């Protein structure tokens, strides 16, 4: 049924040569909220620990910052088997992979992210990440090779995060390491053991907000304090990426780990032009503070950081062209953000990129960055 | 075309004193027995660069460490902090184009002479 609907709406790419697509940011869910679906992937000790908590987390979105129309996650991609949207790998294969012509989908499973970032205790966050990772590798990655997994590690216990990379980092279905943003930037020395092993395993670090930013202490903070509304928070999210980029560059992390690569997903990208220019200008002036940054910061970003396209900015074609000219398509990797309300069906965006760049944005930039995909 | 610009005792150590020669401001400094004469204009944004500090700088490194070099051979623009080598005139360790205008300076008979027709 879903395929028919998609065909009827003309959402499947068509043409003599089909556009190959790597979706660098889609979200699978467990059928149930919270930990209910993954407790069976925990040790008995941890199961009992969570069972003993009468108010185990189900949904941590705050009333203050929830999407006002209640459509943060699309309500239509629900499997006939039931469960939350985007929780049935077979249904999603039909709806997203076949329906929208996606060849490889990078699964960014942020349910563990919000728990690991701030909602759970450090020990709990370790058990939670491992359980979710076991669940999605077994239930999704190992059932359809088009799914690749951005596995989540806890930012609260860096030794445990390293151990999780050692446990599953060589699995052929994993593509990167999701580190949910916290109140400590990614370049801080606390993270260096994780950055070191990410480099060693050739796994990009993947940053994507989890939902607890600016809500819970421990999550990433807003630059002007707590936002009052969903829209205010949404407008502040690029600042989290900007802060982490600056931290990774100026702390010396990108120098210390010359093979380290970092992906920023869903933070937007049109702001990159002025942001990179700002950093370069100030670096020329204050270089002696960070002499380990030997080139303008933008050069490091262009070599080793990438940004997902979704949400593609609105505006006229001319405005979009100006934004793309300023940023450069080399930095961009296509993403749908399925099944979120603002997801970008690929067919709606092909024409926004020059034909000579389209293959890069929709496929090759990701293929080159996540080196294990092909 | 060499002109006597200052008396020897007017030239300080490791900082520039500024003199006007044919309407052109020239900074002159001595350091470890060497004389430096620099036009008082930053090639970047035309700041009076000779009013900036003279110091060394940090060498670019592959390690996240400081390595101080070029003591008293770096002139720092008082506006943007751009660092220029007093040896080459070039901006140090960035992609900034432009070069200090430097002149030969000599000392004799208790005076300092600068030749504005020659660029070092």
Interface residues (C-beta under 8 A of the other chain):
Chain A: X251 X252 X255 X256 X283 X284 X285 X286 X287 X288 X291 X292 X294 X295 X296
Chain B: X57 X58 X59 X60 X61 X62 X63 X64 X65 X66 X67 X80 X81 X82 X83 X93 X94 X95 X96
